[in-house]
């Protein structure tokens, strides 16, 4: 079933090849594709992405479409940053991740990050002046980076000239996806 509001939308999901929380990648990607969006999954390498459930149990394997180094972030309408502790901790150390986040923030395009995903934004200095949520253990990191952390299922903040959508964990996926749909449906 397709929704015309998402038919022309292009989404970029960025992950590492090991440790992304399965549902934080698979569920939004499937939803967006099912509603007509074109979704590209970019990983560190072209090797399979080994997802985890709860940061420990093996999850689904996902084939990336491209690499972080090869992607042109200017070609996309929204950046999706899934969590998973191992994924997010490694992802924030990739220079390409900072380049990609910078492209979205500088051009005013939305970024959606869930769970530990905001680490990628902290690393590049992109939470300063923003109100956001995340997995609770990032609260101090967000505050130290100049952001304001709140405990809510989903937060959208349009400060600093670009929309940031954040959620806490896989239990918030319905709210997270709903806010992604809303921002993508705007002109």
C-alpha angles and dihedrals in degrees: 000000000000131000113206090218090070100034094095097037123112119203128193118204116193124201144144121249095254135040107019111146103256100225094042088062105027100043099051092041092051092045094050094046091047088055095052103266121135107234124193119194111207120191136175091263138005091256117114117283110240107207125200133211113222092353091287118050120077114255136183122317116236127195112225119228095214143341129271090243094053100045123103104215091195089072094066137079100206137019118220117200111186121197137225113145096247093043096048095043091053095038093058090058093059112099088211090061092057090047091052095046090047091054092054096044094045092051096044095245119145127263122199117196128174135194108337091356093101088072086081089059095043091054092058095041095251101133096065108120093009131116112217147150132225142150103323095247090069093061094099093042090053093048092047089052092054099261131121116238121209131179104236134125092245135004128190117194122180095183121126092034101289136076118249119191117191137175135182108232146329090292088069096052096111092055092041094051091044091056091046089053090049095051092045091051092057119097 
